[in-house]
Amino acid sequence: MRIENRYTPQYLKLRKERLDGQFRLTKAKARKLILLNYYLTMLSERLYDRALELCSIYDRFIAEGKDIYRNYTVNGYICCENRDAARSPSNTLPGALLDNTRDDIWHISLYENTSNNADIVETNSRDRQLQLSLFNNIGIFDEPPLNDRPLCRFLSELYGANETYSLDDLVLMNTTDFFIDIEASWEK
């Protein structure tokens, strides 16, 4: 017997629109969104700093003449692992939300293609601004009490670009569901 999955991307988008239309910001929900935004902002900063630390190790290898590392790439990701959703089949709502979240919802990439350290520092400085720039595509963050806090890019992407998570879904998220992952590679 085959079970039909009614949680299609179109269904999830319509669900999000319906729930967001009914969303009312309470003090408790505002506190939860502020905490989630704060935590994800700090996690983003930590991710960038750790990726930059890894870059400095490869820069040192290059300076020592280990040319194999000359063309390296460091990618860092903020991952969401809702443990309930991870155990849910995709024909359930938590499983469908997780399955329909883009894997690349947000990540940073740092590249090194030169041994000129002055260029490296300048490039990384510009990258930090670009990679961690804060912007708002969640209208509710234009209203008090949320409007005095910048919205972190990851939260904005998760809500806006993904088109599956509603504001109520964001309120239900736990900070313990998020972690960072960093990987490095290089061309030989």
QUIPE-V428985 format. One record per run of one state. SS is the DSSP state (A for helix, B for strand, O for the rest). FROM is the first residue (numbers start at 1). TO is the last residue. If there is no record, write none. Layout:
((SS:FROM:TO) (SS:FROM:TO))
This chain:
((O:1:8) (A:9:22) (O:23:26) (A:27:63) (O:64:66) (A:67:69) (O:70:71) (B:72:80) (O:81:82) (A:83:86) (O:87:92) (A:93:99) (O:100:106) (B:107:112) (O:113:116) (A:117:131) (O:132:138) (A:139:142) (O:143:152) (A:153:161) (O:162:166) (A:167:172) (O:173:174) (A:175:177) (B:178:186) (O:187:188))
